[in-house]
Amino acid sequence: LEARCLAGEQEAGALRGERAALLSRVSGMEDDAAREALACAVLDEEAGAARDLAMELRAEGGALRARAEEADALLAEKTNAWEIQEANFESRLDVAGTQLVHLEALSASLEDLRRQNRGMEMEVEALRVAKEGVDEAREGAEVLGARQRC
């Protein structure tokens, strides 16, 4: 935009130069007023075109600024959303880490319970064998007692 404005100013300078050239070209005219009117009309036309161009450039600049502001706002919004998602992810990651530690502790407790269960199963088996021995001894005692009575 600044470059275009500078170009517009340079063009205005060139137009001033053209005006001077036009004045010198029409110097052969007898009527100074007619010569001045002709040069002014040409310059007015060119100045009007330069003004139109400047207004168009200003409008484009305003539109570009508005688009840049919209882009900045959208970027800020997306950045905030990303930061929120990152914080949520980190929070869930922390929770998952805590749950993993808890799960590892539960796994160790489960393994201890399995060892205890195997020990109890061995005790139950030993008690069953002992009971069978007691049952056999009882049966033997009953048979022996029955023989003695006979």
C-alpha positions as CSV (number, residue, x, y, z in Angstrom):
1,L,0.0,0.0,0.0
2,E,2.8,2.4,0.9
3,A,4.5,1.6,-2.3
4,R,1.3,2.2,-4.3
5,C,0.7,5.5,-2.4
6,L,4.3,6.5,-3.2
7,A,3.7,5.6,-6.8
8,G,0.6,7.8,-6.8
9,E,2.6,10.7,-5.4
10,Q,5.2,10.2,-8.1
11,E,2.5,10.0,-10.7
12,A,1.1,13.3,-9.3
13,G,4.6,14.8,-9.7
14,A,4.7,13.4,-13.2
15,L,1.3,15.0,-13.9
16,R,2.6,18.3,-12.7
17,G,5.4,17.9,-15.1
18,E,2.9,17.1,-17.9
19,R,1.0,20.1,-17.0
20,A,4.0,22.3,-17.4
21,A,4.7,20.5,-20.8
22,L,1.1,21.1,-21.8
23,L,1.3,24.8,-20.9
24,S,4.4,25.1,-23.1
25,R,2.8,23.2,-25.9
26,V,-0.2,25.5,-26.0
27,S,2.0,28.6,-25.7
28,G,1.3,29.1,-29.3
29,M,-2.4,29.7,-28.6
30,E,-3.4,33.3,-28.6
31,D,-5.7,33.1,-25.7
32,D,-3.9,32.5,-22.4
33,A,-7.2,31.7,-20.8
34,A,-8.0,29.0,-23.3
35,R,-4.6,27.5,-22.9
36,E,-4.9,27.5,-19.1
37,A,-8.4,26.0,-19.3
38,L,-7.3,23.2,-21.6
39,A,-4.3,22.3,-19.4
40,C,-6.5,22.4,-16.2
41,A,-9.1,20.2,-17.8
42,V,-6.5,17.6,-18.7
43,L,-4.9,17.8,-15.2
44,D,-8.3,17.7,-13.5
45,E,-9.1,14.5,-15.4
46,E,-5.8,12.9,-14.5
47,A,-6.1,14.1,-10.9
48,G,-9.6,12.6,-10.7
49,A,-8.2,9.3,-11.9
50,A,-5.4,9.5,-9.4
51,R,-7.9,10.2,-6.6
52,D,-10.1,7.3,-7.7
53,L,-7.0,5.1,-7.6
54,A,-6.0,6.3,-4.2
55,M,-9.5,5.7,-2.8
56,E,-9.5,2.2,-4.4
57,L,-6.1,1.5,-2.8
58,R,-7.3,2.7,0.6
59,A,-10.4,0.5,0.3
60,E,-8.2,-2.5,-0.6
61,G,-5.9,-1.7,2.4
62,G,-8.9,-1.6,4.7
63,A,-10.1,-4.9,3.4
64,L,-6.7,-6.4,3.9
65,R,-6.4,-5.1,7.4
66,A,-9.8,-6.5,8.2
67,R,-8.8,-9.9,6.8
68,A,-5.6,-9.8,8.8
69,E,-7.5,-9.0,12.0
70,E,-9.9,-11.9,11.3
71,A,-7.0,-14.2,10.6
72,D,-5.3,-13.1,13.9
73,A,-8.5,-13.7,15.8
74,L,-9.0,-17.2,14.2
75,L,-5.4,-18.1,15.0
76,A,-5.8,-17.0,18.6
77,E,-9.0,-19.0,18.9
78,K,-7.3,-22.1,17.4
79,T,-4.3,-21.6,19.7
80,N,-6.5,-21.4,22.7
81,A,-8.4,-24.5,21.7
82,W,-5.1,-26.3,21.1
83,E,-3.8,-25.3,24.5
84,I,-7.0,-26.5,26.2
85,Q,-6.8,-29.8,24.4
86,E,-3.2,-30.1,25.4
87,A,-4.0,-29.4,29.0
88,N,-6.8,-32.0,28.9
89,F,-4.5,-34.6,27.3
90,E,-1.9,-33.9,30.0
91,S,-4.5,-34.2,32.7
92,R,-5.8,-37.5,31.3
93,L,-2.2,-38.7,30.9
94,D,-1.6,-37.9,34.6
95,V,-4.8,-39.8,35.6
96,A,-3.8,-42.7,33.4
97,G,-0.3,-42.8,35.1
98,T,-1.9,-42.8,38.5
99,Q,-4.3,-45.6,37.4
100,L,-1.4,-47.5,36.1
101,V,0.5,-47.3,39.4
102,H,-2.8,-48.4,41.2
103,L,-3.2,-51.3,38.7
104,E,0.4,-52.4,39.2
105,A,-0.2,-52.4,43.0
106,L,-3.4,-54.4,42.5
107,S,-1.5,-56.8,40.3
108,A,1.1,-57.3,43.0
109,S,-1.7,-57.8,45.5
110,L,-3.4,-60.3,43.2
111,E,-0.1,-62.3,42.8
112,D,0.2,-62.3,46.7
113,L,-3.4,-63.6,47.0
114,R,-2.6,-66.3,44.4
115,R,0.4,-67.4,46.4
116,Q,-1.7,-67.5,49.5
117,N,-4.4,-69.5,47.7
118,R,-1.8,-72.0,46.5
119,G,-0.6,-72.3,50.1
120,M,-4.1,-72.8,51.4
121,E,-4.8,-75.4,48.6
122,M,-1.7,-77.3,49.8
123,E,-3.0,-77.1,53.4
124,V,-6.4,-78.3,52.3
125,E,-4.8,-81.2,50.5
126,A,-2.7,-82.0,53.6
127,L,-5.9,-81.8,55.7
128,R,-7.8,-84.1,53.3
129,V,-4.9,-86.6,53.4
130,A,-4.8,-86.4,57.2
131,K,-8.6,-86.8,57.3
132,E,-8.4,-89.9,55.1
133,G,-5.7,-91.2,57.5
134,V,-8.0,-90.5,60.5
135,D,-11.0,-92.1,58.7
136,E,-8.9,-95.2,57.9
137,A,-7.7,-95.3,61.5
138,R,-11.2,-95.0,62.8
139,E,-12.4,-97.7,60.5
140,G,-9.5,-99.9,61.6
141,A,-10.3,-99.2,65.2
142,E,-14.0,-100.0,64.6
143,V,-13.0,-103.3,62.9
144,L,-10.6,-104.1,65.7
145,G,-13.2,-103.2,68.4
146,A,-15.7,-105.4,66.6
147,R,-13.3,-108.3,66.5
148,Q,-12.5,-107.9,70.1
149,R,-16.2,-108.0,71.0
150,C,-16.6,-111.1,69.0
